[in-house]
Amino acid sequence: MTAGKTASRHLASKMAISADLRRLIFKMSFMWQNQWVTLIVCSFLVIYGIPVESFESPGNDCHCIRTSSDFIPRRMVQRLEIRPEGATCRFTEIIITKKNNATVCVTPDAPWIVRLISELQKKNKMKRHAKRSTTEDNLKKM
């Protein structure tokens, strides 16, 4: 009888180990499934989803790397672009495109650029006023 009791205890301990082992295997397989899901999601995001710019700190997408305060004659200016500071760049940028299509970033506080901008704004206001008055005159005639 002692041999039978020992055998049943041995069998019971094997069953207990196998139940523990089954639980452990189940937990590990669940853990591996989670790792596979994580790996697949991360791979998808790396390949398709997340643009590199989203990892950069805000305010680093400035057009001008260096600026110049050198005078540029008005007759050489083809286009003047003012990009105010904002979410993409922390600085106000003034970009001049010359008639030879060369672009120059100008220091915003250069005295000559401040005068040029105010002259262009006055000229623009005069054009707008002239357009408005002719339109109003045409409407009155009707």
C-alpha positions in Angstrom: 0.0 0.0 0.0 2.8 2.4 0.6 4.0 1.8 -2.9 0.5 2.6 -4.2 0.3 5.7 -2.1 3.7 6.8 -3.3 2.8 6.1 -6.9 -0.5 8.1 -6.6 1.4 11.0 -4.9 4.0 10.8 -7.7 1.2 10.8 -10.3 -0.6 13.6 -8.5 2.6 15.7 -8.4 3.2 15.0 -12.1 -0.3 16.2 -12.9 0.2 19.3 -10.7 3.5 20.0 -12.5 1.8 19.5 -15.9 -1.0 21.9 -14.9 1.5 24.5 -13.9 3.5 23.8 -17.0 0.3 24.2 -19.1 -0.4 27.5 -17.5 3.1 28.7 -18.0 3.1 27.6 -21.7 -0.3 29.4 -22.2 1.1 32.6 -20.6 4.3 32.4 -22.7 2.3 31.8 -25.9 0.1 34.8 -25.1 3.2 36.9 -24.4 4.7 35.9 -27.8 1.4 36.8 -29.5 1.6 40.2 -28.0 5.2 40.6 -29.1 4.3 39.6 -32.6 1.4 42.1 -32.7 3.7 44.8 -31.3 6.4 44.0 -33.9 3.9 44.1 -36.8 2.4 47.4 -35.6 5.8 49.0 -35.2 6.9 47.8 -38.6 3.8 49.2 -40.2 4.3 52.6 -38.5 7.9 52.7 -39.5 7.3 51.8 -43.1 4.0 53.6 -43.8 2.9 55.9 -41.0 5.1 58.2 -39.1 6.8 61.0 -41.0 10.3 61.8 -39.8 9.4 65.4 -39.3 7.1 64.5 -36.5 10.1 63.5 -34.3 11.8 66.9 -34.8 11.1 69.7 -32.3 8.7 72.3 -33.5 10.1 75.5 -34.9 13.0 73.9 -36.9 11.5 74.2 -40.4 13.0 77.5 -41.3 13.8 78.3 -44.9 16.7 80.6 -44.1 19.9 79.1 -42.7 21.8 82.4 -42.7 20.6 86.0 -43.4 22.3 89.0 -45.0 21.8 92.7 -44.3 23.6 93.7 -47.6 21.6 96.1 -49.7 19.8 94.8 -52.8 18.6 97.5 -55.2 14.9 97.5 -55.8 15.3 97.1 -59.6 16.9 93.7 -58.9 14.0 92.4 -56.8 11.6 90.2 -58.6 9.7 88.9 -55.5 9.6 89.6 -51.8 8.2 87.0 -49.5 7.7 87.5 -45.8 7.2 84.4 -43.7 6.1 85.3 -40.2 7.2 83.4 -37.2 4.9 80.5 -36.3 4.7 76.8 -35.6 7.1 75.9 -38.3 9.8 78.5 -37.7 10.6 80.6 -34.6 11.9 83.6 -36.7 10.4 86.0 -39.2 12.0 85.3 -42.5 12.3 87.7 -45.4 13.2 86.0 -48.7 14.0 88.0 -51.8 14.1 86.4 -55.2 16.2 88.4 -57.5 15.6 88.8 -61.2 18.3 86.2 -61.9 16.2 83.8 -59.7 18.8 83.8 -56.9 17.2 83.8 -53.5 18.6 85.8 -50.6 17.4 85.7 -47.0 17.5 89.2 -45.5 17.8 90.2 -41.9 14.3 91.5 -40.9 15.7 94.5 -39.0 18.0 95.8 -41.8 17.0 99.5 -42.3 16.8 99.3 -46.1 14.4 96.3 -46.0 12.1 98.0 -43.6 11.9 101.0 -46.0 11.4 98.7 -49.0 8.5 96.9 -47.2 6.8 100.1 -46.2 7.1 101.5 -49.8 5.6 98.3 -51.2 2.8 98.4 -48.7 2.0 102.0 -49.6 2.0 101.1 -53.3 -0.3 98.1 -52.7 -2.7 100.3 -50.7 -2.8 102.8 -53.6 -3.5 100.0 -56.1 -6.3 98.6 -53.9 -7.9 102.0 -53.5 -7.8 102.7 -57.2 -9.4 99.3 -57.9 -12.1 99.9 -55.3 -12.9 103.4 -56.5 -13.3 102.3 -60.2 -15.5 99.4 -59.1 -17.6 101.7 -57.0 -17.9 104.2 -59.9 -19.0 101.4 -62.2 -21.6 100.2 -59.7 -23.0 103.7 -59.3 -23.3 104.1 -63.1 -25.5 101.0 -63.3 
